[in-house]
Amino acid sequence: MNNRKRSLFLVYLSVLFIPVYARISSFELVGSVKEANNEKPIPFVTIQVFKDSLTTIPIYSCISDSVGMFQINLEHSGKYQLSFSCVGKQSKIIRADITTDNFTDLGDIKMEDSNAEIGVVNVIGSKPLVEVHPDMMVYNVSDDVMSLSSDLLSITEKVPLINVDPEVGVLLNNCTPLILINGRESKAVNKNPIFYLSSMPASRVSKVEVITLAGSKFNSDANCGVINIVYKKQDNKSLSVGSQLNSITGYVSSLDFGFKHKKIILNASVGYGNGKNFNSNEFLERLNKQDAEFHNLVQSGETKQDFEIVNRYSLETSYDLDSLNLLSFTTSYYHNRMNNNTAQFNEMSNINDDLIYSYNLDEKHKSIWRNYDLSFNYKSISRNKKNVFNLSLLKDNEYINRIQDQVVLEGENYQNIHYLTILDEESDENSLQIDFVRNLYNSNKLNLGSKFVFRDNNSNSSRVWENDADAVEEDITFDNSQRILSLYSEYSFNLPKKYKWHTGLRFETTNIDANFNSSEEFSSSYTNLLPHILISKKTSSGIIISSAYNSKINRPSIQALNPSLYVIDANSIYFGNPKLTSEYLSTISVDYNNNLHLIKHFIQFSYSLSNNTIQNYSYIEDDTYYTTYTNDGKFKEFSLFINLSARFTSWLNSRLNGSLDYVNISTQNESNSGFTGMVYASAYFKLPRAYNINLNGMYRFPRILAQGISYNYYSFRAKATKVFFDDRLNVSFTMEHPFWENRKYSKTIDSDFFHMQTDKYILGRTFSISVMYSFNDNKIKSRKSGKKIVNKDIKGGISAQ
């Protein structure tokens, strides 16, 4: 990106959030509701605002939170009457004369006990769109008016702390979180979250829980936090259909339906995507410093994606044995197929620019990825509602098939070579999890749980290498079995002066057995104790301050462990390291959350440390570039994350978040440090006649690696939406990256032995149109056990760097 375009983009990105700081004509009223005799807060009081005189139609309604606090946003000045009502209390009316002050503190609203005898009471309540708790933030999707006819991707884009991008995926604090569906992890959803979110109707979802620091009950891999998508539990028939067409990447279609018959609830969902004609260009220059002649490789190529097909099928059903016992069953299947063709030119020269050799390479790459899972869950609640027992069983199978056919055409000082590699990988995972929750007095809670995972990974590959004079064939096998036992306990309790304490401990023991080509055997075992401590304070003004200590681990993936060679091209080879162990990461954080002021803000400062981090390590030998993994790295990160959001009027929402991180990484041979981060801004306009416009942009600075920096990233999107037929039909038009016909991303790897610069060019300007129709306002969803199996604790792979 040239300087002019970069400046234009950054200016436009900053303009997105200018409305947040502009004092638009908007008026905010805050206060708290308390008992008249002892000044204790009264939670969940219904508050209605009327214009001029008390009529039957309020212009604004809300409820106070759990500590009696409330916030009201009005668009115009004037005289208002506020009505406060609560079961068992005398209704109260106060008058407010709003003139020019944008912020008015109504103070304490005192309510007297009612002496009237209470008869039949019908309670109809609503939740605030965003709830803030010491350990999580909750976005109530069902209270978002756009959720009736939108896909889940459009709603997730509005959730605080979360950034969503079609290419990068889902980010939480500039990091990739663990995504759960009703508390259950799905490998397929985490592999391709954008496809899942874009093919799932938001009307099925009740809320999205955002957990920035996962506790002991979550799996040991949740270093970047957890996003839990919770489905609705309704009793009506449902049907939603949707489709999206993109000018470059193809189309996505979805179908979702559900029904109930007596005690059986069933939901089924189908998603289909077909992409094609997506091209990218790459330019690479690599200097071999350890060679006496300083050999320099220049490589340029174009990759054309012929097609990509993605399928998703899921079926969920539940059966109520009685009001306290529930059985549920879930099965899902994902299928991803992709064809790529690459044409590449290579030229090697020395320090005097004398040509050593040159050649052309043509590659056809086909890959098939399949995943299916079966889960069974049983939930039992005691009659006094204090005890909850969960039993979960999960079987998850993953299959990968790759066919790589490379032909090196004869060039200058280079002979014809043919590489053919067929790779089959399979992962069979079986898990058993038991959880027990005991609700004690004064909102105290005890959690106990155990989990056993048996993971069997195997890889089989065959490789043919031949030139004009010789041919070599070889078969390679790699088997890796993991047995993991986990025990955890958590206890949370309230302290005086609105302090809350949450502590937990997770114990994990892991045994690994592996063999390579049935001759080389590897085995290891290790035990980890993972403590978690969180203490929080909620002030009288509603501000939440918390500090925490957390520890997690990451286990290496089968790709990071497999020692067999993977030929990326004639000059680049990847192989795994079977001696890798899990990395241990400790994090200390301090959070400040103020959700009551006009500009709501969340600030987090954290420090993370690992003494055995898994890192990519690259080196050059005989002018061939090798990449593998090491486990001897030390990782330190200081991170500051800020999220600002504001709604000054009924027609404008704005959000700005970003992170600034200082990273220091060192291994036995390399070290690197520097600043990185991300900035994201969005503005959401709600216009008359059910029109909506959403603008958002992001710039992600290159990540710090042990040997250099990874790719930078930037994007911009503008989306216009119109709803029809009582919010049942949603039609949207999206324009992505309008400023750039092609976008350039750069990566730099530098060591004492070599220097490599890679520039990648991908298509920029795209257009898409999407349609979603909901036949029913209310959705049905299979009731789920509160605890589900979560298995996402692996790290590493060919594309990890």
N, C-alpha and C positions, 0 to 999 in steps of 0.2 A: 504494500500500500504506500503510494507516494505521500509526500508531506502534505500536499494540498488536500488529498482525500482523507488522510488521517486527521488533519485539523478539522475538516468539515464534519467528520464522524464524531469526534470528541465534543465539538461544540453542540452538535445535535443531541448527543447523549446527555449533556448537561442541561440542555433546554427542556428535556422531558420533565425534569423535576423542578423547574422554576416555579410552577404553580404552588408547590408545597410552601415556599417561603413568601409568596405573594399574599397579602392580606385581602383575600376575596371577601365579599360581603357575606359573612357567616358568623353565627353567634352560638357560643357554647355555654351551657349551664351545667354545673356540677354540684354535688352535695351528698349528704348521707342521711339515712333514715334511722332513727333511734327510739328506744323506749322512753316514754315521758318520765317514768319514775326512777329508773336506774341507768339510763343512757346506754343500755346494751344495744348493739346494732340489730336491726330487723332485716333479715334477708328476704329477697324475692318479693318485694312490694311492687304491685302494679302501678305504673305512673303514666298518666295521660295528660296531654297538653291540648288546650282548647284556645281558639283565637277569640279575643275580645270578650265574649260572654260564654257561659257554660252551655254547650249544645250537646247533641247526641253523637256528633261526629268529631272525634279527636283528629288533630293534624299530626300528632306524633305520639307513639306509645313505646314503652320499654319497661324493664323490670330492674330492680336493684340487684346487685351481686350478692355473694354469700356473706359479705361484711356490711351490707346496707348501702354501699356506694352506688351512685348512678351518674350518668352523663347524657346530656340532651343536646342535640345539634339542630339549630333553627336557621332558616335561610334569610329571614327578614326581621327587622326590628319591629317593636310594637308592644301592645299590652296583651298579656297572656294569663290564663288561669291553669294551674297545675293541680291535678287530682291524684291523691295517694290513697290506695285501698289495699287491704290485706285481711285475710280471714282472722277473726278474733280481735280486730282493731277497729276503732272508729275511723271512718273515712275522713280525710282532711283535704281542704282546698286552700291553696295559697295563690297570691297574685304576684306576677313579675312584670315589671315595666322595663323592657329592653330598649335602650336608646342607641348609644354609639359604642359601648364597650363590647368587644368581641368575646370576652370571657367574664362570666359571672359566677361567683361562688355563693350558693344559696345557704351554705352552712348546714347545721343540723336541723332536720325536720322531725319534730317530736310527735309520736302517735300514742293516743290513749287506748287502754283496753276497752273492748266492747262488752256491755252488760247484756246484750241481746242474746237469746238462745239461738244457737246455730242449728239450722235444719239441714236440708240436702244442699250440698255445695258442689258445683261443677267448676273445676279448675282448668283453664285453658292457658297455657304458658308458652313462651318462646324463649329460645336461648340467644344470647348475643352472638354475632357472627364470629367473633374471635374471643376465645377464653384464654386467660393467662394463668398458669399454675407454676409453682416453683420448679417442677420437674418436666414440664411440657407446655406447649402451646397448642390449642385446639381450634381448628377452623370448621365451623358447623356448616357443611356443604348444603344440607337440607334447608337452611335458612337463607341461602343465596338464591335470589329470584331467577338467576340465569341457569340454575341447575336443572330445571324441569326439562330443558331441551338442548343442553350443551353436552359435549363430550367431556370426559374427566380431565383431559389435558387443558382445556380452556379454564376450568375452575382451579386446577392446581397452580396455574400461572399467577393466581391472585393470593395464594397462601403466603403469609409472612414467613420470612427466613428462607424460603425455597426459591431457587432459580431453575427455570425450565427452558431448555434449548433443544430443538430437534436433532442437532448433531452432537452436542456435548452430553445430553441426557438430563438427569435430575441432579441438582447440586444443593447441598445444605452446608452453609458456611464455607463455600468454595471447595467442597469435598463431596465424594460420592457416598450417599448414605445407604443403609440397609432398608429395603422397602418390604413391608409386611402387608398382607391382605388379611384382615381380621386376625391379626396376630400371627399369621402363618407365612413363612418365607417361601417364595417360589423362585427357583433358579431362572426360569424363563422370563418372569417379570423383571428381575434385576438385570438380566442380560440385555433386554430391549424394552426399557420402561416407556419410551415414547410411543412405541406401537401399542403397548397395553393401554396407556392413558388415552390415546387418540381413538381407540376402538371400543372404549367402555363408556356407556352413558353415565353422566354425573347424577342422574336421577336415582340411580341405585345406591348412591353413597350417602351415608349419614354424616360422617365427619372425617377429617384428616388430622391425625395427631402427629405433632412434630416434637421429637425428643432430641435435644442437642447433645446430651450426655447420657448415654444408655447405662442403666444400672445392672446389677448382678443377675437379674432374671433374664436378661437378653444374652444372646450368644456372645462368645468372646470376640467375635469379629467386628462388632459394631463400633469401630473407632470413629467413624464419621457421623454418628448419630443414627436415629431411626425415624422413618416415616411410616406410620401405620394407617392404612386406609380401611375404614370401618363401614361395612355395608348396612343398609337399612334393614329393619325387621318389620315388614308389613304383611297384610293379609289380603291383598287384592291382586287380581290378575294384572299382568304388565306386559308391554311389548314396546320396544324401541328399535328403530332402524336408522342407520347413518351411513354416509359415504363422503369421501374426500378425494378430490382430483387435483394433482399437482402437475405443473407444466413440465417438470423434469423428472421427478422421482416416482411418478405413477399414481396409484390410487389405493385407498384403504376403505373397506366396507365392513360393517358390523351389524349384528343382530343379537338382541337380548330379550328373553321372555321368561316369565315365571307364573306359577299358579299354586294354589293350595287345595288339597283334597283331604278333608277331615284333619287328621293330625300330621299329615305329610306335606311338607313344603318343598317345592322343586324350583330351581333356577338353572337356566342354560344360556350360554353365551358363545357366539362365534365371531371371529375376526379374521379378515383376509386382506393381505396387502400384496401389491404387485408393482415393483419398481423397475425402471429400465432407463437406458440412455443417460447414465450419470458418469461423466468423464472427469478425470483428474490428471494433472501433469506434475512431474517431480524432477527437480534438478539437484544433483548431489556432487559435491567436490570433496575429495578425501586426500589428505597429505600424510604420507608415511614418514614421520620424523626420524625413526630409528634406522631407516635405510640410508646407506651412504650416498645414494643418488637422489634421495628425497622423491621417491616415486609418487606421482600425483594422479589419482583416478578422477575422471570427469564422467558422470553418468546422467543421462537424461532419458526420460521415458514418459509414455502416456498409457494410462489404464482406463479401459472402457468397461463399464458394468453392463453386460448384455441384459441381465434380468436379476431380480431378487424377489422371491416369493416367500411370504410369511403367512402361516396359518395358526390360528389359536382356537381351541375348543375347550370348554369347561362345563362341568355339570356338578351341581351342588344340591344336596337334599338333606333334610333333617326330619326327625320323628320325635314328637313329644311323648315320652312314656307317661309322664304326668307333669304337673306344674313345676316339679322340682328336679326332674331328671330328663336329660336330652341326649339323643344320639344324632350325630351328623356325619355325613360322608361327602368327600370331595374328590373329583378326579379332573385332570386337565391334560391337554396334549398340545405341544407346540412343535411347529415344523418350519425350518428356515432353509431355503435353497438359493444359492448364488453362483453366478458364472461371471468370471472376470477374464479379460484378455489384455495383456500388457506387451507393448512394443518398446524396446529399450536399446539405446546406443551407448557403448562403453569405449573409453579411450584412456590408455595409460601412457604417461610421459614422464621424463625425468626432470631434474632441476634446470636443464638447458632447453627444455621444451622439445627434446628429441622423442619421437614416437617410439614406444616400446611395443605396444600392440593395440589393436582395436577390434571390436566385433559387435554384431547385432544379436539381440536376444528376443525371442518370441515366446511368450508363456500363456498357457491356458490353465486357469485355476477354477476348479469346481469344488464346492463345499456344501455339505448337507449337515444340518444340526437338528437333532430331534430330542425332545424331552417329554416325559410323561411322569405324572405323580399320582399316587393314591393315598388318601389320608382318612383316618377314622378317628372320631373324637367322642368322648363320653364326658358329660358334665353333670355333677350332682350338687345340689344346694340343700343344706340342712334346713329343718323346719323353722328354726329361729333365725335363718338367713345369715348366721354369723360364719358359717364354714362353707367353703367351696372347694370341691375336689374335681380335678381334670385328669383324664387319661387320653393320651394322643399317640397314634401310630402313623408313621409315614414311610412310604416307599417312593423313592425318587430315582429314576433312571435317565441318564444322559448319553447320547450317542453322537459322535462326530466322525464324518467321513470326508477326507480331502483327497483330491486327485490333482496333482501338479505335473504338468507336462511342459518341460522347457527345451527349447531348441536353440543352441548357440550356432549361428551361421558363421561360416569361415570369413575371417577378416584378415587384416594385415598382421602377420606373425602369430596367428591364432588358428587353431584347427576346429573342425566341427565337433560339437559335443551334444549329446542328448541325455537329459535327465528325466526320469519318470518316477515319481514317488506316489505311492498309495498309502494313506494313513487311516487307520481305524482306531478310535478311542472310545472307551465305554466306562461309565461310572455308575455303579450300583450302590445306592445308599439306603440303609434301613435304620429307622430311629424309633425309640420308645421314650416318651416323656411323661412324667407324673408331676403334678403341681397341686399344692394345698395352700389355701388362703384362709387365715383366721382373722376375722374382724373383731378387734378388742374394744374396750371402752374408750370414749373420748376420741373417736376416729382413729385410734391406733390400729395398726395392721401388721400381721406377721405372714410372710411368704416363705414357703419351703418347696423345694423342687429337686428333681433328679432327671437325668437324661443319659441315654446310652445310644451311641452312633456306631454303626459298622459300615465302613466305606471301603468298597473294593474297586480300585481303578486299574484298568489295563489298557495297554496300547500295543497294536500290532501294525507294523509297516513293512512294505517291500519297496526296494529301491533298485532301479536299473540305471547304470551309468555306462555309456558307450561312446567311443569315438571311431574314427575310420579304421583304427588298427586293433582295438581292444574293446572288451565288454565285461562289466562286473555286475553281478546280481547278488543281493543280500536281503535276508529277512531278519527283522529286529523285533523283539518282544520286550515289554517292560510291564511288570505287575507291581502294584502298590496297594497294600491293605492297611487301613487305619481303624483302630478300636479306641473310642473316646468315651470316657465316663465323666460326667459332670454332676456336681452337687452344689446347690446354692441355697442361701437363706437371705432374706431381707426383712428389715423391721423399720417401720416408720411410726413416729409419735410426735405429738404436739408438746411444745414447751411454753412456759409463761411468756407474756409480752409478744405473742404472735410469732414466736420462733417455731420452726419445724425441723426435725432431725430425721434423716433417712440414711440408713447404713445397710451394707450388704457384703457378702463374701461368696465368691464362686471358686470352687475347687475343681480342677480338671486334670485328669491323667490320660496320657496318650501313648499308645504302643503302635509302632510302625514296622512292617515287614515288607521288603521289596527285593526283587531280583531282576537282573538285566541279562537278556539272552540265555536265561536258565543257567548261568554260570557265575555271574557276579551277584552276590547277595548283600543286602544292606538291611540293617535293623537299628532301631533306636526307640527310646522311651523317655518321656519327660513329664514332669508334674508342675502345674502352675497354680498359685494362689492369687486370685484377682479381687482385691478389696474395692469397695465403692462407698464413699461418704459424701453426703450432701446436707448442708445446713442452710436454711433460708429464713428470711425475716420479711414480713409484710407490714409496711408502715400504715399508720392511720389514714394516709392519703392514697393508699392503694399501690404504692411502689413496692416491687419485690426485688430484694437483693439476696443473692445466693452465692455460695462458694462450694466447690466440690473437688474431690480427688477421685480419679477413675483409672482403672487399668484394664487393658484388653490385649488379646493376642491375634496374630494372623498366621494361619498355616499355609505353606506353599501349595500351589495347585499342581496337578499332575503334569501340566506343561512345564512348570518350573523345575520339577523333579526329574523328568524323563531325560536320560543322558544321550539318547539317540540324536543324530545330526539331522537338522532340518535345513535344506539348501534353499535359502531365500532367492539368491541368484548366484551366478558363477563366482562372484567376489564377496558374498556374504553368507555366513552360516550361523545358525542358532542351535544351541543345545542346553539342556537343563542340568541341574546339579542335584543328584539324589541324596546328598548329605545335608541338605537344607533342613533346618528345624524351624519351629514357629518363632516369630518375632514378638517381643514383649514391649508394649507401649504404655507409658504412664502419662497421665494428663492432670494438671491442676488448672482450674478455671474459676473466674469470678464473673457473675452476670448481674446486670442492672436492667430492670424491665419496668418501664412506666407506660401504662396503657390507658391513662385517663386524661392526659393533656391533649391539646389540639394536635400537636405533632407527637405521635406515639413513637417511642424509641426503645430498642433493645440493643444493649452493648455487652459484648463478651470479650474478656481478655483471658488467654490461655497459654500455658507452657506445656509442651509435650517432649518426652524423652524416650529414646530406645537405644539400647546398647548392642542389639543384634538385629538391626533392621535388614530386611531383604532388599537388595539393590541390584540393578542391572550392572554388569561389568563387561566392557568391550575391550578388545585388543586386536592387533594385527600380527599375523604370522604368515610369511611367504606371500605378502601382498593380499592375503585373504582376511576379511573382517569377521571376527568371531564375537558372538554375544552370548553370555550366560548369566547366572545369578550367583551372588555371594551372600553370606550370612554374617559377615564380620563388620557390618557397617554400624556407625554411631550416628544417630539422628536427633537433632534439637530444633525445635520450632517455637518461636514467640509469635502469637497471632492476636490481632485485634479485629473484631468483626462488629460492624455497626449496621443496624437496620432502622430506617426512618419511614414512617407511613403517616398519611394524613388524609382526612376527608373534610374539606372545608365547606363543601356544598353537597347537595343531594346528587349533583351530576358529575362530580370529579373526585376520583381517588388517585393518589400519587404514592409512589414507593421508591426509595433509594436505599440500596444496601451495597456494602463492599467490605473487603478484607485487606489488611496489610499484614504480611507475614515475613518474618526474618527466619531463614532456614540455614542450618549448618549441617553438612553431611560429610562423613569421613569414613574411609575404608583403610585397609592395610596399604593400598597402593595409591589412593586418590583422596582428594578432599575438595570441597567446594562450599561456598556460602553466598548468600545474597538475599535480596528482597524480591518478593513476588506478591500476588494478590489478584483482586478482581473488583470490578465496579459494575453495578447493574441498576438500571433506572426504568421505571414504567409509569405510564399515565393512562387511566381508564376513564373515558368520558361516557356518561349516560345521557343520551340526547332524547328529545321528544319523539313521539311516534315509534317508540320501542327500537330506536337505533342506538348502537353502542360502537365506540371506537377504542381500540387498545393499542398503545404504542409502547414498545420496549426495546432496549438495547443493552448490549453487554460487551465488555472488553476484559479478557482474561490474560493476565501477564504470564510469560513462560514460567513453568515450574522449575525449581532448582533440583538438579540431579547431581550424583556424585562426580560425574565427568562432564558436566555442562548444564545446558538448559533445554527443556522440551519445547514443544510448539506453543506459540501464542495463539490467541483466538479472539475474533470479534464478530458481532452479528447485530442486525437490526430488523425488526418486524413491525408492520402496521396491519392491523386487523379490523375490519368493519363488519358488524353483525346486525341483523334485523330479525326480529321474532314475529311470528304470525299465529293466528288461530289460538288465541288465549295462551300464548307461550308454549304451544305444543311443537311448532315448527321453528327451527333455528337455521338461518342461512347466513354464512359468513364468507367473506372474501379476504384473503391474506396476501400481502406482498412482502417478500423476504429479501433483505439485502439490496434495496433499490439503488444504492450508491455505487455498487460494484458489479461489473459484468463477471469478473473473476476475483477471488480472494486469495491472498498470499499468506501462508503460514510458514514460519521459519523455526528450525531447531539447530542448535550448535552443541557438538560434543568435542571436548578438548582435553587432552592429557599430555604427559611428557613424551608419549610415543606416537601420537597421531592427532590430527585436527580434521573434523568433518563438519561441513555445513550443508544442510538440507533445506531446500525451499519447495514447498508444495503449493500448487495452484488448483483450486477447485471452483466449480461454478458458483456464481453469486446470485444474480437477480432471478428470482422465481416467483410464480404466482400460483395460487391454489384457491379452490372453492369447495366448501363443505356444506353438507345438508344433514340435519338430524331431526327425526320426527318421533315424538313420544305419544303413543295412543292412550296412555293413562297417566294421570297426574301422580298417583301413588304407586310405588313399586313394592314388589315382594322380594324378600331376601331370606334365604335359608338361615335360620338361627344357628349361631356358631358357638363353640366352646370358647370361654374367655382365654384359655391358654392354648397356644398352638406350637408345633415344632418349628424351630428356626435353625436352619443349617446353612450359614453363609460365612465360612471362616477360612476361605482359601484366598491366596494372593499369588499372582505371577502368571505369566503367559507370554506368548510371542509379541503381543502388542502392548504389553504393560508399560513400556517406555514411551 
